[in-house]
Amino acid sequence: MNIKRKIAIAAVPAVMALASTSVDSKILLMSQEGWEVSFDGAANAFVMKNSVSDTPSTSGGAAFTPITIGGVAGGNDDTSIVTGLLPNVWGMTLKAPTANGLDMSARLGLYTHMNGGENSLGNGEINIRETSGSVSGSFGTVLVGRSLGIHQSNAILNDMLLFGVGAAASAANSNTTLGRIGLGYLYTDFKPQISWTLPGMDALGGNFGAKIGIFDPDDIVADDARSSATDKHAPRVEAQITYNGGIGDLGVNLWVDGSYQNTERNAAQAAFHTNFQQVGALTATTNVGQVGDTDVDSAAVGFGTKLSYQGFAIVASGFYGSGMGIRGQHSVGPRQAVAGGTAAGSVGALDDAGAERKTYGGYLQGTYDFGQGTSAGYSYGGNCMKRTGNDMNNLGVMNCQSMHSGMIWHNVTDNFRLVAEGGYTEKTWYLADTEQEDSFGGVGAFFFW
């Protein structure tokens, strides 16, 4: 098995989830009756150096507290031994004998890391990101269970930092690092779902693919939790269309994906939202019986391409969303609350009045394969958030966060990869006098099986 195939299997956490019904594992057990059990996975470790400046503290000379979304909140100079963006994984797939033209399988993925708290009891965690069953036939593949999401999945799968460190997630580097999450795309995450991958269709010199699914809906979190929307009356829908083809020696991959979720407010949330609009301040509601805006629409579209020519590859990816957040989708934290705020886990999907914020972002990446297992790449991208009308009255609202990153890697064997990388991130806030800068670097290795 060559290194490219191993990466297609062990691009933890993402590619394994997508290929869970056809894992070509090196470790394979078979019974006489035709049952198959396969094992796959990867382990990685990096020495990471991270140096972060203080967040801005003034606007026009006046003191203020900025909203920080992910990463390190304050000045920090830290060296850590960590797992990178990908946790370590032990994956298992059970496949039944083919019967009546159907292939049925079950998948379990155990994800771990070494990054705990900075104390003697700061152990890492175990995360069951994949637990699913699937059935495949002439109709395609239907998956039921917890697996990788659809929207923004190609953005992260084509990111070279999938096998690196990228930005730090926190000062203590607990859990995994961020890679380019929130700095070029939104994190697709692993979610309970029923998804259908349609059979491919050959056309225009290539192959078209499509995938659609319904997902367990998320809370849509506001900067003030009283304006959030948490009455999840309907599932979220995500879908994707892809094209894989080429023109001569030029390989062309295209994709477009989307996400839509409608979430209602409960009576108290709707009443507070209405009262906020009328009074214009974060006060306890006095008109509980009044009907406010009862729902929130969260929607986004993602798009991208990968062009390959001999050893060169260029990836361009982008997204635009409303009520989606700037890092994780909808409500994944952490966020440092502004004074008076009550939502410690918001990512700016809604402002403190409950209005949907618009976010957009993307990244551009170029890589080159020198041969003999050595490759190098550079990428730049970021995510930005537009202010709402209510944000105009608030200081400390985040504007953009962007990152430059360079990486070189060498496949020593089919099972072992060495990685070195460095990068620079920048965060800006509306009306702030200064910005926050973060330089990082790391060297590490991956072992695939």
N, C-alpha and C positions, 0 to 999 in steps of 0.2 A: 504494500500500500504506500503510495507516494505522499509527500507532505501536503500537497494541495487537496487530496482526498481526505486526509486526516483533518485538515482545517475545516473542510466542508462538513465534517462530522462533529468536530470538537470546538466549533466557534461558539463557545459557551458564553452566554446562555442562549443565544439566538438561533444559530443554524441547526443545532440539535433539535430544537422544538419544531422547526419547519420540516425537517427530514425524519421525523420520528417514526414514520412507517417504512422507511427504506434505509435504515442505518446499516452501512457496510462495515460493521465493526471487525476489528482484528481478533477480538475474543468472542468466539461463537460456539455455542453448545447446541447440538441437534439430537432429537430423539428418533427412533425408528418410525414412529408414527407421523413424523413431519413437523413436530413442534420445534421452534427455535427460540433460544434465549441468547441475546447479545449484550455485551457490556462495552461501554465507551466512556471517554472522559478526558480530562486535562487537569493539570496542576500548574500553578505559576507563582512566582514570588519576585518582588522588586525592592530595591533600595531606592527610596524616593526622598528627594530634597525639595522643600516647599518654602518659599519666602514671600510673605504677603504684607503689603502696606496697610496702614490704618484706613478704615472707612472714613468718608468725609464727615465732618462734624459741624460745618457752617454753610449757610446759604445767604449770600449778600452780607456776610459778616455776622449773621444771627445764628445762634446755636440751633441745631436740629438733629433728629435721629433718623438715619436712612433705613429703608426697608431692604433687608438682604435676603436673597433667595438662593439658597444652596451655597456651597463653597465655604470659605473661611470668613467669619463675620468681621474679625478685627485683625490688627497687626499680629503676625506670627512668623516664626522662623523655626522650621521643624524638619527633622530627619526621621524617617520611619521605614520599617521593613513590612511590606504590605502585599496583599494581592492587588492586581490591577483592576481595570474596569470589569473584567470577567472574574467571577468567583471560581474556585476549584469545584469540580463536579465529578460525580459518579453516576452515570446514566445506565439504565437497564431497559431493554425492550423485549417483550414477549410476543411472539408471532405464532398464530394458529396455522394449521395446515390449510392450504387453499381449498375452498369448498364452494361449489356452485358459482365459480367465477369470482368469489369474494375473498379478499385478504383482510384478516382481522388481527389487530395488534393492540397492545397496551404499553404505556410508557410511564416510567417513574424517573425523575431527575432529582438528585440530592445535591444541593449547592452549599458550599462552605467557604469560609475565608478565615484568615488569621488575624484580622483587624479588630481588636477589641478596645476597651478603655485603657487609659494610661495608668494602670495599677495592677497589682498582683492577681486580682480576680477578673481582669479584663479579658475574658475569653471571647473567641469568635462565636459566630452563630451558624446554625444550619437552616437552610431555606428550601422548602419543597416547592420549587417553581413549576415543575411539570408533574402532573398526574392526570393521565388522559387515556382514552380508548379511541380507536379509529377503525373504520371499515373502508376498503378501497375496492373499486370495480370499474366497469366501463363508464360509469357515471362520474368518476373522479374519486375524491376522498372526503369523507365526512369525519370530523374530529369532535369529540365531546369530552370536556374536561378543562383543566387548567393548562394553558400553553401561551406561547408568545402572541401578542396582539398583531393586528394587521397594519393599522395606520402607523406610519413612520418606521415600519420594520426594515424596509430596504435602505433607509437612510443610515441606520445603525449597522446593518450587515455589511455595507460597503465602506464603512469608516475604518481606516487603518488602525485607529486607536482602540479598536475592539481588542487588539492584542497588545495593548500598552497600558499606560497609567492615565495620562491626561490630567485634567484638573482635579485637585483634592476636593473631597466631599465635605470635610470638616477639619478643624484644627487637630483633632485626635485621629483622623483618618479611620474612623470606625466604619464597618461594613466595607464595601468596595469603593474604589475611586470613581470619579465621574466620567472619565474619558471626555467625549464631546457632548454629553447630555446637557441640555440647556445652553449649549454653545454652538449650535448649528442644527439641532433638531430637538423634538420632544421625546422623552422616553416612552417607548411603546408599552413596556411592562408586560407582565404575565397575568392573565385574567381568565376567570371561568368563562367558557364560551361553547357555542355550537357553531362550527365553521365548515364551509364547503369549498373545497378546491376543485374547480371544474377541470375537465380534460383539456389539454392544450389543443390549439387549432393552428395549423400551418397556413400562413398567408404572408404575402409581401416579402418573400425570401427569408422568413423567420418563423417564430412560434409565438402566438398570443396565449397568455394565461390569465385566469381570473380567479378571484377568491372573495367570498363574502361570509360574514358571520354576525351573529347576535351575541352580545356580551353582557355580563353582569354590570349594571350601571354604577357609576361613581357618584359620591356627593360632589356638588359643585360649590366650592368653598369661597366665601367672601372674606375681605380683609377684616370685617367685623362679622363674627359667626352668626349674629342675629339676622343678617341679610342673606345668608346662604340659602341654597336650595337642596333639600335632603329627602324629599318625598319622591322616591325613584319608582314611578308608576309604570315605566316601560323600559325594555332593554336598549342598550346602545347598539348601533349598527356601524360596522366597519367593512370596507370593501377595497379591492385593489385590482388593477389591470396592468399587466406587464407585457413587454415585447422583447424577445431575444433573437437577434439576427445578426446580419453583417453585410458589408459591401466590400467584396474582395477580401483583403487582409484586415479590414477594419471591423472589429466587433462592436455591435451596438446593442445596448440594453437600455430600455426605457420603462418608466413606471409612473403611475399616478394612483394615489390612494386617498381615502377620505374617512371621516368619522362624524357621526351625528348622534346626539343624545338630547332628549327633552326631559327636563327634571322640574317637578312642581315644588313650590314652597308650601310648607305646612301653614296653618292658620296664623301662628305667632310670627313666623318669618314674613309672611305676606303683609301682616298688619304693621310690623316694624318697618318694612321696606316702604310702605305707603306713608307712614308717619315721617320717615326720614325725608322723603321727597317734599312733604308739606312743611315740616319744621326746619329742615336743613341742618340738623345737628344730630349727633349720636346720643339720643335721649331714650329713656324707657318709653315704650309706646303707651299712648293714652286713648287710642281708638282701636282696641283689639277687634271690635266687630266689623271694622271697615275692610273691604276687600282691596288688596293691593295687587301688584303684578304677581300672578300666581305661578308663573313658570319661567324657566331659563332655557334658552337654546344654546347648546355648545356644539360647534361645528368647525371642521378644519379640512383642508385639502393639502396633500403633499405630492411632490413631483420630483423627478430626477432622471439622470442618465449616467451611464458609464460607457465610455468609449475606450476601446483597447486596440493598440496597434503594435505588434511585435512586443517589445518589452515595456512599452509605455501604457499607462492607463490614467484616464482623467475621469473624475466623478464630480458631478454638479447636482446638488440637491437643495430643495427649499420647501417651505410650508407657509401657510397663512391660516390663522384660526381666530375664532371669537369664543370667549368663555372657556378657553383651553388651558391657560396658564403659560408660563415661560420656561419651565424646566420639566417637571413631570406633567402628565395630563390631568387636568381638572383640580386635583386637590392634594397631590403628593408634596410633602414638605421637605425639609423644615424651612420656616420663615421666621425671622426675628420681628416680632410685632411692633408696630409703632405705638407711641404712648396712647393709651385709651383703647387700643385694639384688643380683641379677645380671641383671635384665630391664630394659634401658634403654628398651624400646619398649612396655611394658605400659600399659594404660589402666584397670586395675582390674577386668578381666573375671573374674579369679580372684585370690584372696588368695595369700599366700606358701605356704600349705598346699595350694593347689590347689582350694579350695572356690569354687563359683560365687557371685559377689556379685550382689545384686539392685539394679537401677538403675531410676529412673523420672524422668519430666520432662514438660515441655510448655510451651506459650506461648499467650498471648492477645494478639490484635492488632486494632486498629481503624484504618481509613483512610477518608479522605473526598476525593472528587474535586470540586474547586471549579469545574471547567470551564475552558475555554481552555488546557488542557494542564497545569494546576497541581493537585497532590495533596499531602496530608500524612498522616502516620500515627504511631502510637505503639504500642509492644509491650513486653510484659514476660514473661519466662519463665526457666526454669532446669532443670538436671539435678541429681539427687541420687543418692547411693549409700548403701545400707544396710550397716552393718558385719556381718561374719560373726562367729562365735564366736571364731575366732582373732584377728580384728581387735581384740577387746576387750583383748588383751594388748599391743597395739602403739600407740604414739603416732604422730601425723602422718597418720592415715588421713583422706582427704578426705570431707567430708560433702556440701556442695552448692556449686554455682556458678550464679549468676543474673545477669540483665542487664535493665536498663531501656534503651530505645532510642527516639529520636524522629527523624523524617526528613521532609524536604520536597523535592519534585522538580518540575521543570517541563520539559515537552516543547517545546523551542524549535521544532523541526520534526519531521517523521515519522522523521528519521534521527538526531536529536541531542537528548540529555537532560542537564540540569544537576541535580546532587544535592547536598544539604547535610544532614548528620546529626550527632548527638551521642548519647553514651550513658554508662552507668555499670555496671560489673560488680562483683560481690562474691563472694569465695570463702571458704568456712568449712571448718574441719577439726575432727574430733572431739577434744575435750579441749584444744584450743589456747586460749591466753590472748587472742589477737587474731585478726583476719581480714585478708584482703588486699583492697584496693580499687583499682579501675582506672577512670579516666575517659578518654574518647576522643572525638574528633570529626574530621570530614573534609569536604572539599568536592571535588567532582570532576565528571566528565562521561562520558557514554557516546556512542559513535557506532555505529549499527547499519547493516548492509547485508544 
